Amino acid sequence: MPRLLVQTKAHQHKYEIRIGRGLMARAGAAVRQAVGGAAQRTVLISNKTVFARYGPAVMSSLEASGFDAWPWLIGDGEKHKSTRTVEKTLSFLSERRLERNDCVVALGGGIVGDVAGFAAATYMRGIPLVQIPTTLLAQIDSSVGGKTGVNLPTGKNLVGAFHQPSAVIIDIETLSTLPQRELVGGWCESVKQGAVANRRLFTQTINFLRGLTAGGPLITSQLEALIGAHCAFKASIVAGDEREDRNRNDRRSRRILNFGHTVAHALETVTQYRRFRHGEAVGYGMLVAAELSKHLGLLPSSELELIREGVALCGPLPPANDLDLREIANAIGRDKKNVGGHLQWVLLEAIGHPRILDGKAISVPLLQQSLNKVLRTR
C-alpha cells in the first residue's frame, strides 16, 4: 500500500495519505491511528449516494475501532456547498456532543470534503478531520492540502479556512463506480496538475489516459502509482506554501495550482453551478489560459497542442458556445484571486513551467478573443 507523509513547514502539521484497494472496511483502524485514543465520538459526513454504497462498511469499521459514530448526510451538488449546509452540520455536531478530541470523517467527493472540512475547522475552533475521498478529483487534489470552503451567490469558495486533515484514506476501487462525467472532471484536474508540475507527471498522466481511450482497464497498479504521484506533487507544494502566500510569484507557490481555475470559477458562477462539474470547467479554463499564454508569446504552439490533447483525452465537456462572453469576463473580474484590485493569472511558459502574471498584462479584447476561440469552437 503506497503511503505518503505530508508535512507542512510553517505550522508543523504532519499526516499520512494511504492509497490502495479495499480500504473502506479498514478505515476505522486508520482513523483511530490518526486521531489517537482520546477520541470517543465521530460524525461521518457524506451524501445519500455515496453513503448507500460505502457508508455501512465505514460505519462498522469506525464502531469496531471504539468510536461512537453517527452519519450526517448533506445534499449532492454545488448548490449544497453553502453556509446554510455548514450551519446545519455544525448544529448536528453540537447535538451529538462532539468534543475537542473527537473527529469528523468526510466520505465523498470534493463538496463533501469541503463542507466537512470547513465544519471541522470552525467547530470548537477546530477538531480533527479525516478525509476519505471517493472521486478522482478529490483523491488527487481537494482532499490533500487543507483548503476548505463553501460558495456564496457572488462566487465560488469565498468563505473558507485552512484546516489540514489528520489523515487521507484513498481507496481507488471507488473510481470503478463513478459516473463518466465525474471521471472526466477528475482527469481534467489531473491534466492541470501535470501541466504545472513537471513533464514527467504530465507524460505519466497522458500515457495513462491514452491507455484508457484504447480500452485499457481503470483499476490497476498503474492507477495507484499515478494517484500517488499526483498526491506527492500536491503535498510538496503544500509543504512549502501551506496558506498560499500572496507575496509569492515563484513556480513553487501554491497559487500555481489555480491554473485553469480563473475561467473555471467564472463558468460555474454564470451557470449557477448547474451545468459544469468543477473539473469540466477547469478543462475549459486550461484551454483559455493556454491560448492566452500563446498569444502573449509565453507558450510555444507545440506545448499548446499538448494541453489540447490532454483535455481531449479526458472526455467530452458540456457545451459552452451559448454563454455570454461579457458575463464571463465580468465574473472573472470578481474572482477571489484578485490582489490589490488586479486579477492574478496562472499561465504557462512550457509544460511544468507555470508563470503567475498580473491581469493588467491581459487586455479585455485578448481575453474575449481567447474565450471566443475556446468556448465557441470546441
GIWO-V960952 format. One record per backbone hydrogen bond with DSSP energy under -1.0 kcal/mol. NH is the residue of the N-H (numbers start at 0). CO is the residue of the C=O. If there is no record, write none. Layout:
nh->NH co->CO
nh->NH co->CO
//
This chain:
nh->3 co->16
nh->5 co->14
nh->7 co->12
nh->8 co->238
nh->14 co->5
nh->16 co->3
nh->17 co->167
nh->18 co->1
nh->19 co->169
nh->26 co->23
nh->29 co->25
nh->30 co->26
nh->31 co->27
nh->32 co->28
nh->33 co->29
nh->34 co->30
nh->35 co->31
nh->41 co->67
nh->42 co->102
nh->43 co->69
nh->44 co->104
nh->45 co->71
nh->50 co->46
nh->51 co->47
nh->52 co->48
nh->53 co->49
nh->54 co->50
nh->57 co->53
nh->58 co->54
nh->59 co->55
nh->60 co->56
nh->61 co->57
nh->62 co->58
nh->63 co->59
nh->65 co->62
nh->66 co->61
nh->67 co->39
nh->69 co->41
nh->71 co->43
nh->73 co->45
nh->79 co->76
nh->80 co->77
nh->81 co->79
nh->85 co->81
nh->86 co->82
nh->87 co->83
nh->88 co->84
nh->89 co->85
nh->90 co->86
nh->91 co->87
nh->92 co->88
nh->93 co->89
nh->94 co->90
nh->95 co->91
nh->96 co->93
nh->97 co->92
nh->101 co->98
nh->102 co->40
nh->103 co->127
nh->104 co->42
nh->105 co->129
nh->106 co->44
nh->107 co->131
nh->112 co->108
nh->113 co->109
nh->114 co->110
nh->115 co->111
nh->116 co->112
nh->117 co->113
nh->118 co->114
nh->119 co->115
nh->120 co->116
nh->121 co->117
nh->122 co->118
nh->124 co->121
nh->125 co->122
nh->126 co->119
nh->129 co->103
nh->130 co->166
nh->131 co->105
nh->133 co->107
nh->138 co->134
nh->139 co->135
nh->140 co->136
nh->141 co->136
nh->142 co->137
nh->143 co->140
nh->147 co->160
nh->149 co->158
nh->150 co->80
nh->151 co->154
nh->154 co->151
nh->158 co->149
nh->160 co->147
nh->162 co->145
nh->165 co->128
nh->167 co->15
nh->168 co->130
nh->169 co->17
nh->171 co->19
nh->173 co->170
nh->174 co->171
nh->175 co->172
nh->176 co->173
nh->177 co->174
nh->182 co->178
nh->183 co->179
nh->184 co->180
nh->185 co->181
nh->186 co->182
nh->187 co->183
nh->188 co->184
nh->189 co->185
nh->190 co->186
nh->191 co->187
nh->192 co->188
nh->193 co->189
nh->194 co->190
nh->195 co->191
nh->196 co->192
nh->201 co->197
nh->202 co->198
nh->203 co->199
nh->204 co->200
nh->205 co->201
nh->206 co->202
nh->207 co->203
nh->208 co->204
nh->209 co->205
nh->210 co->206
nh->211 co->207
nh->212 co->208
nh->213 co->209
nh->214 co->211
nh->215 co->210
nh->219 co->217
nh->223 co->219
nh->224 co->220
nh->225 co->221
nh->226 co->222
nh->227 co->223
nh->228 co->224
nh->229 co->225
nh->230 co->226
nh->231 co->227
nh->232 co->228
nh->233 co->229
nh->234 co->230
nh->235 co->231
nh->236 co->232
nh->237 co->233
nh->238 co->234
nh->240 co->236
nh->243 co->240
nh->247 co->244
nh->252 co->249
nh->255 co->252
nh->256 co->253
nh->257 co->254
nh->258 co->255
nh->260 co->257
nh->263 co->259
nh->264 co->260
nh->265 co->261
nh->266 co->262
nh->267 co->263
nh->268 co->264
nh->269 co->265
nh->270 co->266
nh->271 co->268
nh->272 co->267
nh->273 co->270
nh->280 co->276
nh->281 co->277
nh->282 co->278
nh->283 co->279
nh->284 co->280
nh->285 co->281
nh->286 co->282
nh->287 co->283
nh->288 co->284
nh->289 co->285
nh->290 co->286
nh->291 co->287
nh->292 co->288
nh->293 co->289
nh->294 co->290
nh->295 co->291
nh->296 co->293
nh->297 co->292
nh->298 co->292
nh->303 co->299
nh->304 co->300
nh->305 co->301
nh->306 co->302
nh->307 co->303
nh->308 co->304
nh->309 co->305
nh->310 co->306
nh->311 co->307
nh->312 co->308
nh->322 co->319
nh->327 co->323
nh->328 co->324
nh->329 co->325
nh->330 co->326
nh->331 co->327
nh->332 co->328
nh->334 co->331
nh->337 co->334
nh->338 co->341
nh->341 co->338
nh->344 co->356
nh->346 co->354
nh->348 co->352
nh->351 co->194
nh->352 co->349
nh->354 co->346
nh->356 co->344
nh->358 co->342
nh->360 co->357
nh->361 co->358
nh->366 co->362
nh->367 co->363
nh->368 co->364
nh->369 co->365
nh->370 co->366
nh->371 co->367
nh->372 co->368
nh->373 co->369
nh->374 co->370
nh->375 co->371
nh->377 co->373
//
